[in-house]
Amino acid sequence: MVINLKNSVLTGVIACAFFSCQKPSACFSIESETIQVGVALKCDASCSEGAETYNWGHRGPGSAEYKNGVMSSSATNELTFDTPGTYTIELEVENGNKESKTSKTVTVVN
C-alpha cells in the first residue's frame, strides 16, 4: 500500500512537471479609462501570474481591432475601438487546462 501511495505521488509530481498544477492569476492594466475613437488603448497583462496564453475580448456597442490578435502568447495588446460608448475589456489567461478571468471598463469618446 505504501508503494502505491509513493507511486501515485510520483505520478502527480511528474504530471505537474509537464502540465501546470497551479491556477494562473489574471491581471492587467490599461493606459487610460477614457480613450478617443480610433486611438489605440495599450493593455498590459504582465502582472498575470502563471499564464501561458492570453485571450483578449470585449463587450460594447462597437467592434475593436486587436494589434496582437485576440489569442496571444504576448502579455501586451493594443485595442482600437470604432464606436463611442462604454466597453468591458476582458482577459482570460490559461496554462494547460486551468484558467483565470478578469475585466476592466473603458469609455470611448469622439
ABEGO torsion letter per residue (X at the ends): XAAAAAAAAAAAAAAAAABBABBBBBBBBBABABBBBGBBBBBBAAABBGBABBBBBBBEABBBBBAAEABBABABBBBBBABBEBBBBBBBBBBEABBBBBBBBBBBBX
